[in-house]
Amino acid sequence: MITTEQVLDALKKVMDPEIHRNIVELGMVREAQVNGTDVKVTIALTVPNCPLQDTIAKDAAQAVDTLADGLNVEIALTAMTEEEKQRLTDMLRREHRQEPAVSLAGQMNKVKSVIAVMSGKGGVGKSTAAALLAAGLRRKGLRVGVLDADITGPSIPKIFGVHEAPLMGPLGIVPPLSRGGVKIMSINLMLQAEDDAVIWRGPLITSAIKQFWNDVFWGDLDVLVVDLPPGTSDAALTVMQNLPVNGAVIVTSPQDLADMVVRKAANMAEKLSIPIIGIIENMSYAICPHCGERFEIFGHGHVEEMAQSFDTQFLGSLALDPDLAKVCDAGQIEAYENLDFDEIVELIQPRIA
């Protein structure tokens, strides 16, 4: 007959996938009951409906099941109480020697690469390109998050079909997951209604962006894609000066006006010593659905020349595609397939640290 102590010892081999500590040490095992061959373990998750709860439950069941043949193992999942979360927070703060007012998220996060997607001008499809890049990298097996830094005009949650508000865990704000497993953080997820206006001055916008980086528990990410608002003012400056940005992807369209304004964004990146990974020309052309003829509706662009002048890469051109608008409106960007953008992802992936 096995004992409760043996069950707890077995559960010490089960690691929380985000915090990288065993669930017993973290105080997540609330109760372990042994009655003959019946074993019931109650695990308190750090947040309700934790995205990784199935993994934790499976690992715990397997760990206990190896103790003896013929065991009937039941794993019950619940959520930590505020008192339990506070104990965990205090324990981790003591270990990291942090003051109570300082969030643990920044200390615990392990984000390998930060890529900013910028345009300098609105209406060129920058947020769509950021979402496509995040979805494409996720399909390649990378751990991906999207930080929506467009505080007054956020669109990332709608594009991904994410509507649930972020939860507060013991390590900080927990970003919700998209259907494909992309972590999303946006001011729109914190509003009562998605069409509520965010009427903030620069200092508040700056503070929100810093909080999205410092107080959100991103966990382990291969890449964090940051969707910048158009322009070269407070929000873009905050991201480039306060986040460890590894590179910028610039999105433009064929008009001469867009060309001029995007050069300002490129110049900003250069002055702040942010490497420009490359430039994407969006809405370059349209294909007639009847005859297949190609039309350059906004004229012929000069992105290749622009890329050359900034000693960077022309990543590719994208067509106007009604299907893309439909999937964005439906929150299904991860289901969209585009061979041209797949090639762009192939070019960007090697630049990710």
Kinemage of the C-alpha trace (Angstrom):
@kinemage 1
@onewidth
@group {chain A} dominant
@subgroup {mainchain}
@vectorlist {calphas} color= white
{ca met a 1} P 0.000 0.000 0.000
{ca ile a 2} L 1.308 3.435 -0.903
{ca thr a 3} L 1.336 6.375 1.489
{ca thr a 4} L 0.497 10.052 1.216
{ca glu a 5} L 4.179 10.858 1.605
{ca gln a 6} L 5.001 8.699 -1.423
{ca val a 7} L 2.347 10.486 -3.460
{ca leu a 8} L 3.778 13.879 -2.513
{ca asp a 9} L 7.301 12.715 -3.337
{ca ala a 10} L 6.088 11.565 -6.757
{ca leu a 11} L 4.371 14.901 -7.373
{ca lys a 12} L 7.650 16.719 -6.710
{ca lys a 13} L 8.676 15.487 -10.154
{ca val a 14} L 5.806 17.410 -11.774
{ca met a 15} L 6.933 20.834 -12.938
{ca asp a 16} L 4.817 23.901 -13.585
{ca pro a 17} L 5.576 24.541 -17.289
{ca glu a 18} L 5.741 28.319 -16.837
{ca ile a 19} L 7.349 28.822 -13.423
{ca his a 20} L 9.712 25.827 -13.783
{ca arg a 21} L 9.295 24.678 -10.197
{ca asn a 22} L 7.596 21.529 -8.919
{ca ile a 23} L 3.954 21.817 -7.960
{ca val a 24} L 4.515 20.687 -4.367
{ca glu a 25} L 7.135 23.353 -3.752
{ca leu a 26} L 4.820 25.964 -5.278
{ca gly a 27} L 2.022 25.006 -2.906
{ca met a 28} L -0.239 23.871 -5.734
{ca val a 29} L -0.957 20.452 -4.211
{ca arg a 30} L -3.760 21.287 -1.838
{ca glu a 31} L -4.601 17.727 -0.800
{ca ala a 32} L -3.525 14.121 -1.445
{ca gln a 33} L -5.795 11.305 -0.230
{ca val a 34} L -4.966 7.577 -0.342
{ca asn a 35} L -7.611 4.931 0.248
{ca gly a 36} L -6.272 1.538 -0.735
{ca thr a 37} L -5.706 1.682 -4.496
{ca asp a 38} L -7.716 4.903 -4.850
{ca val a 39} L -5.670 8.095 -4.936
{ca lys a 40} L -7.175 11.565 -5.206
{ca val a 41} L -4.994 14.627 -5.654
{ca thr a 42} L -6.374 18.175 -5.580
{ca ile a 43} L -4.236 20.692 -7.464
{ca ala a 44} L -4.846 24.425 -7.094
{ca leu a 45} L -3.914 26.238 -10.307
{ca thr a 46} L -2.368 29.701 -10.118
{ca val a 47} L -5.227 31.062 -12.269
{ca pro a 48} L -8.665 29.599 -13.075
{ca asn a 49} L -8.810 27.618 -16.318
{ca cys a 50} L -5.050 27.821 -16.734
{ca pro a 51} L -4.170 27.136 -20.406
{ca leu a 52} L -1.669 24.512 -19.233
{ca gln a 53} L -4.012 22.737 -16.821
{ca asp a 54} L -4.360 19.622 -18.978
{ca thr a 55} L -0.576 19.219 -19.122
{ca ile a 56} L -0.228 19.603 -15.358
{ca ala a 57} L -3.067 17.139 -14.660
{ca lys a 58} L -1.670 14.566 -17.097
{ca asp a 59} L 1.852 14.811 -15.672
{ca ala a 60} L 0.546 14.502 -12.105
{ca ala a 61} L -1.555 11.435 -12.929
{ca gln a 62} L 1.381 9.728 -14.636
{ca ala a 63} L 3.729 10.505 -11.737
{ca val a 64} L 1.389 8.949 -9.156
{ca asp a 65} L 0.433 6.014 -11.381
{ca thr a 66} L 4.057 4.819 -11.473
{ca leu a 67} L 4.066 4.208 -7.696
{ca ala a 68} L 2.200 0.880 -7.942
{ca asp a 69} L 0.210 -1.285 -10.310
{ca gly a 70} L -3.571 -1.049 -10.378
{ca leu a 71} L -3.921 2.416 -8.908
{ca asn a 72} L -7.047 4.450 -9.595
{ca val a 73} L -5.720 8.012 -9.783
{ca glu a 74} L -8.064 11.003 -9.789
{ca ile a 75} L -6.744 14.534 -10.344
{ca ala a 76} L -9.102 17.313 -9.256
{ca leu a 77} L -8.321 20.832 -10.471
{ca thr a 78} L -9.314 24.033 -8.740
{ca ala a 79} L -7.928 27.552 -8.471
{ca met a 80} L -5.750 29.056 -5.771
{ca thr a 81} L -7.399 31.263 -3.211
{ca glu a 82} L -6.121 34.815 -2.802
{ca glu a 83} L -4.306 33.688 0.343
{ca glu a 84} L -2.582 30.830 -1.500
{ca lys a 85} L -1.575 33.128 -4.349
{ca gln a 86} L -0.173 35.634 -1.876
{ca arg a 87} L 1.914 32.917 -0.175
{ca leu a 88} L 3.332 31.876 -3.543
{ca thr a 89} L 4.037 35.479 -4.502
{ca asp a 90} L 5.786 36.164 -1.193
{ca met a 91} L 7.909 33.022 -1.550
{ca leu a 92} L 9.070 33.943 -5.047
{ca arg a 93} L 9.716 37.548 -4.048
{ca arg a 94} L 11.894 36.426 -1.145
{ca glu a 95} L 13.900 34.246 -3.485
{ca his a 96} L 14.358 37.096 -5.957
{ca arg a 97} L 14.852 39.652 -3.170
{ca gln a 98} L 12.199 41.933 -4.587
{ca glu a 99} L 10.199 44.635 -2.860
{ca pro a 100} L 6.475 43.847 -2.470
{ca ala a 101} L 5.524 46.689 -4.839
{ca val a 102} L 7.601 45.263 -7.700
{ca ser a 103} L 5.991 42.781 -10.088
{ca leu a 104} L 7.655 39.418 -10.436
{ca ala a 105} L 6.724 39.109 -14.106
{ca gly a 106} L 9.691 41.051 -15.438
{ca gln a 107} L 12.033 38.934 -13.335
{ca met a 108} L 10.522 35.611 -14.372
{ca asn a 109} L 9.858 36.299 -18.057
{ca lys a 110} L 12.239 34.792 -20.587
{ca val a 111} L 11.589 36.470 -23.932
{ca lys a 112} L 14.303 35.614 -26.424
{ca ser a 113} L 13.462 38.148 -29.109
{ca val a 114} L 11.280 41.263 -29.474
{ca ile a 115} L 10.211 42.294 -32.980
{ca ala a 116} L 8.454 45.649 -33.510
{ca val a 117} L 6.112 46.023 -36.486
{ca met a 118} L 5.808 49.681 -37.481
{ca ser a 119} L 4.590 51.813 -40.345
{ca gly a 120} L 4.866 55.518 -39.680
{ca lys a 121} L 1.502 55.870 -41.431
{ca gly a 122} L -1.917 54.463 -40.628
{ca gly a 123} L -4.031 52.379 -42.953
{ca val a 124} L -1.273 50.304 -44.530
{ca gly a 125} L -2.166 47.017 -42.822
{ca lys a 126} L 0.455 47.082 -40.087
{ca ser a 127} L -1.646 45.286 -37.455
{ca thr a 128} L -2.682 42.668 -39.990
{ca ala a 129} L 0.973 42.101 -40.898
{ca ala a 130} L 1.885 41.826 -37.197
{ca ala a 131} L -0.871 39.255 -36.669
{ca leu a 132} L 0.139 37.279 -39.765
{ca leu a 133} L 3.759 37.274 -38.603
{ca ala a 134} L 2.810 36.030 -35.124
{ca ala a 135} L 0.512 33.333 -36.536
{ca gly a 136} L 3.131 32.239 -39.076
{ca leu a 137} L 5.882 31.930 -36.473
{ca arg a 138} L 3.524 30.031 -34.183
{ca arg a 139} L 2.774 27.523 -36.948
{ca lys a 140} L 6.519 26.904 -37.146
{ca gly a 141} L 6.472 25.786 -33.529
{ca leu a 142} L 7.781 28.958 -31.907
{ca arg a 143} L 6.372 30.260 -28.627
{ca val a 144} L 4.835 33.587 -29.612
{ca gly a 145} L 3.180 36.550 -27.927
{ca val a 146} L 1.714 39.770 -29.316
{ca leu a 147} L 1.877 43.031 -27.386
{ca asp a 148} L -0.651 45.481 -28.829
{ca ala a 149} L 1.058 48.830 -28.268
{ca asp a 150} L -1.564 50.689 -30.288
{ca ile a 151} L -3.319 51.833 -27.118
{ca thr a 152} L -5.844 54.216 -28.694
{ca gly a 153} L -6.564 52.078 -31.766
{ca pro a 154} L -6.153 48.440 -30.700
{ca ser a 155} L -7.199 45.771 -33.188
{ca ile a 156} L -5.119 42.687 -32.325
{ca pro a 157} L -7.736 40.985 -30.077
{ca lys a 158} L -10.437 41.223 -32.745
{ca ile a 159} L -8.094 39.924 -35.450
{ca phe a 160} L -7.254 36.871 -33.307
{ca gly a 161} L -10.781 36.401 -31.974
{ca val a 162} L -9.674 36.831 -28.352
{ca his a 163} L -12.214 38.497 -26.068
{ca glu a 164} L -11.622 37.212 -22.521
{ca ala a 165} L -10.054 39.600 -20.036
{ca pro a 166} L -6.568 38.795 -18.736
{ca leu a 167} L -6.390 37.233 -15.281
{ca met a 168} L -4.243 38.287 -12.352
{ca gly a 169} L -1.926 35.492 -11.233
{ca pro a 170} L 0.685 35.402 -8.456
{ca leu a 171} L 3.399 36.482 -10.894
{ca gly a 172} L 1.440 39.228 -12.634
{ca ile a 173} L -1.112 39.674 -15.402
{ca val a 174} L -1.715 36.460 -17.365
{ca pro a 175} L -2.364 37.111 -21.077
{ca pro a 176} L -5.114 35.038 -22.718
{ca leu a 177} L -4.290 32.601 -25.495
{ca ser a 178} L -5.560 32.628 -29.071
{ca arg a 179} L -6.929 29.428 -30.598
{ca gly a 180} L -3.493 28.695 -32.018
{ca gly a 181} L -1.656 29.312 -28.750
{ca val a 182} L -0.448 32.902 -29.245
{ca lys a 183} L -0.382 34.973 -26.040
{ca ile a 184} L -2.238 38.263 -26.508
{ca met a 185} L -2.114 41.471 -24.462
{ca ser a 186} L -4.068 44.568 -25.440
{ca ile a 187} L -5.866 47.425 -23.740
{ca asn a 188} L -9.037 46.303 -25.528
{ca leu a 189} L -9.111 43.164 -23.381
{ca met a 190} L -9.412 45.377 -20.302
{ca leu a 191} L -12.309 47.547 -21.482
{ca gln a 192} L -15.951 46.928 -20.642
{ca ala a 193} L -16.846 47.149 -24.346
{ca glu a 194} L -14.433 46.695 -27.253
{ca asp a 195} L -15.636 49.932 -28.891
{ca asp a 196} L -15.023 52.061 -25.788
{ca ala a 197} L -12.710 54.957 -26.628
{ca val a 198} L -9.343 55.192 -24.873
{ca ile a 199} L -8.947 58.939 -24.484
{ca trp a 200} L -5.519 59.175 -22.929
{ca arg a 201} L -2.640 61.596 -23.119
{ca gly a 202} L 0.928 60.510 -23.812
{ca pro a 203} L 2.050 59.770 -20.222
{ca leu a 204} L -0.822 57.324 -19.647
{ca ile a 205} L -0.138 55.590 -22.963
{ca thr a 206} L 3.525 55.308 -22.057
{ca ser a 207} L 2.647 53.869 -18.640
{ca ala a 208} L 0.302 51.259 -20.163
{ca ile a 209} L 2.940 50.032 -22.617
{ca lys a 210} L 5.522 49.723 -19.853
{ca gln a 211} L 3.021 47.781 -17.762
{ca phe a 212} L 2.299 45.417 -20.658
{ca trp a 213} L 6.007 44.614 -20.714
{ca asn a 214} L 6.917 44.674 -17.015
{ca asp a 215} L 3.750 43.422 -15.296
{ca val a 216} L 2.480 40.815 -17.769
{ca phe a 217} L 3.691 37.276 -17.140
{ca trp a 218} L 4.691 36.300 -20.675
{ca gly a 219} L 6.631 33.294 -19.410
{ca asp a 220} L 8.946 31.641 -21.933
{ca leu a 221} L 8.653 33.126 -25.430
{ca asp a 222} L 10.784 32.694 -28.517
{ca val a 223} L 9.450 35.962 -29.892
{ca leu a 224} L 7.216 38.812 -28.779
{ca val a 225} L 5.708 40.693 -31.708
{ca val a 226} L 4.913 44.309 -30.810
{ca asp a 227} L 2.250 46.019 -32.903
{ca leu a 228} L 3.164 49.710 -32.827
{ca pro a 229} L 0.727 52.511 -33.578
{ca pro a 230} L 1.444 54.612 -36.674
{ca gly a 231} L 3.803 57.520 -36.280
{ca thr a 232} L 7.018 58.253 -34.441
{ca ser a 233} L 5.744 59.724 -31.184
{ca asp a 234} L 5.262 58.567 -27.585
{ca ala a 235} L 4.163 54.948 -28.045
{ca ala a 236} L 6.797 54.004 -30.613
{ca leu a 237} L 9.482 55.810 -28.640
{ca thr a 238} L 8.452 54.038 -25.418
{ca val a 239} L 8.714 50.606 -27.036
{ca met a 240} L 12.064 51.285 -28.666
{ca gln a 241} L 13.621 52.814 -25.568
{ca asn a 242} L 12.155 50.560 -22.858
{ca leu a 243} L 11.866 47.140 -24.494
{ca pro a 244} L 14.865 45.090 -25.707
{ca val a 245} L 13.801 45.343 -29.359
{ca asn a 246} L 15.924 43.091 -31.567
{ca gly a 247} L 14.610 44.429 -34.856
{ca ala a 248} L 11.830 46.259 -36.675
{ca val a 249} L 9.676 45.176 -39.588
{ca ile a 250} L 8.302 48.118 -41.554
{ca val a 251} L 5.001 47.906 -43.436
{ca thr a 252} L 4.094 50.305 -46.240
{ca ser a 253} L 1.884 50.601 -49.311
{ca pro a 254} L 2.707 51.783 -52.861
{ca gln a 255} L 1.608 55.441 -52.640
{ca asp a 256} L 4.317 58.093 -52.703
{ca leu a 257} L 2.780 59.631 -49.564
{ca ala a 258} L 3.166 56.365 -47.676
{ca asp a 259} L 6.708 56.061 -48.995
{ca met a 260} L 7.618 59.465 -47.569
{ca val a 261} L 6.066 58.827 -44.148
{ca val a 262} L 7.508 55.327 -43.839
{ca arg a 263} L 10.963 56.766 -44.423
{ca lys a 264} L 10.404 58.751 -41.236
{ca ala a 265} L 9.749 55.510 -39.332
{ca ala a 266} L 12.857 53.932 -40.820
{ca asn a 267} L 14.918 56.971 -39.878
{ca met a 268} L 13.548 56.763 -36.329
{ca ala a 269} L 14.600 53.115 -36.031
{ca glu a 270} L 18.082 53.942 -37.298
{ca lys a 271} L 18.519 56.870 -34.904
{ca leu a 272} L 17.532 54.637 -31.980
{ca ser a 273} L 19.909 51.890 -33.170
{ca ile a 274} L 17.091 49.423 -33.867
{ca pro a 275} L 18.056 47.094 -36.757
{ca ile a 276} L 15.557 47.142 -39.614
{ca ile a 277} L 14.831 43.506 -40.474
{ca gly a 278} L 13.081 44.437 -43.689
{ca ile a 279} L 10.203 46.195 -45.415
{ca ile a 280} L 6.873 44.725 -46.540
{ca glu a 281} L 4.780 46.372 -49.262
{ca asn a 282} L 1.123 45.716 -48.549
{ca met a 283} L -1.812 46.296 -50.940
{ca ser a 284} L 0.649 46.246 -53.833
{ca tyr a 285} L -1.837 44.957 -56.366
{ca ala a 286} L -5.173 43.236 -56.885
{ca ile a 287} L -5.990 40.211 -58.990
{ca cys a 288} L -9.189 40.270 -61.057
{ca pro a 289} L -11.249 37.237 -59.952
{ca his a 290} L -12.595 36.806 -63.492
{ca cys a 291} L -9.634 37.187 -65.830
{ca gly a 292} L -6.677 36.918 -63.422
{ca glu a 293} L -5.176 40.217 -64.601
{ca arg a 294} L -3.043 42.074 -62.093
{ca phe a 295} L -3.866 45.728 -61.307
{ca glu a 296} L -1.622 48.111 -59.361
{ca ile a 297} L -4.495 50.093 -57.888
{ca phe a 298} L -2.341 52.452 -55.838
{ca gly a 299} L 0.372 52.780 -58.446
{ca his a 300} L 3.785 51.220 -58.683
{ca gly a 301} L 5.687 51.199 -55.415
{ca his a 302} L 9.372 51.831 -54.807
{ca val a 303} L 9.912 49.661 -51.777
{ca glu a 304} L 12.893 47.825 -53.187
{ca glu a 305} L 14.699 51.128 -53.701
{ca met a 306} L 13.692 52.233 -50.188
{ca ala a 307} L 15.015 49.016 -48.685
{ca gln a 308} L 18.273 49.460 -50.541
{ca ser a 309} L 18.642 53.037 -49.299
{ca phe a 310} L 18.326 51.809 -45.692
{ca asp a 311} L 20.605 48.827 -46.331
{ca thr a 312} L 17.872 46.375 -45.420
{ca gln a 313} L 15.858 43.632 -47.050
{ca phe a 314} L 12.776 43.911 -49.226
{ca leu a 315} L 10.678 41.150 -47.669
{ca gly a 316} L 7.963 40.972 -50.306
{ca ser a 317} L 4.729 42.354 -51.732
{ca leu a 318} L 1.225 41.416 -50.666
{ca ala a 319} L -1.939 41.654 -52.723
{ca leu a 320} L -5.264 43.151 -51.735
{ca asp a 321} L -7.221 40.076 -50.670
{ca pro a 322} L -10.918 40.205 -49.683
{ca asp a 323} L -10.505 36.863 -47.884
{ca leu a 324} L -7.976 38.430 -45.527
{ca ala a 325} L -10.467 41.113 -44.530
{ca lys a 326} L -13.066 38.426 -43.876
{ca val a 327} L -10.856 36.337 -41.584
{ca cys a 328} L -9.755 39.442 -39.660
{ca asp a 329} L -13.361 40.490 -39.127
{ca ala a 330} L -14.192 36.945 -37.996
{ca gly a 331} L -11.195 36.737 -35.631
{ca gln a 332} L -9.710 33.835 -37.571
{ca ile a 333} L -6.377 35.199 -38.756
{ca glu a 334} L -4.654 31.954 -37.749
{ca ala a 335} L -6.724 30.034 -40.301
{ca tyr a 336} L -5.625 32.281 -43.183
{ca glu a 337} L -3.145 30.839 -45.648
{ca asn a 338} L -1.017 33.005 -47.905
{ca leu a 339} L 2.043 31.647 -49.699
{ca asp a 340} L 3.505 35.142 -50.171
{ca phe a 341} L 3.429 35.813 -46.443
{ca asp a 342} L 4.792 32.351 -45.716
{ca glu a 343} L 7.859 33.383 -47.698
{ca ile a 344} L 8.095 36.582 -45.654
{ca val a 345} L 8.017 34.552 -42.428
{ca glu a 346} L 10.813 32.363 -43.823
{ca leu a 347} L 12.933 35.484 -44.350
{ca ile a 348} L 12.214 36.922 -40.905
{ca gln a 349} L 12.638 33.750 -38.825
{ca pro a 350} L 16.458 33.560 -39.131
{ca arg a 351} L 16.650 37.104 -37.685
{ca ile a 352} L 14.978 35.979 -34.476
{ca ala a 353} L 17.542 35.441 -31.739
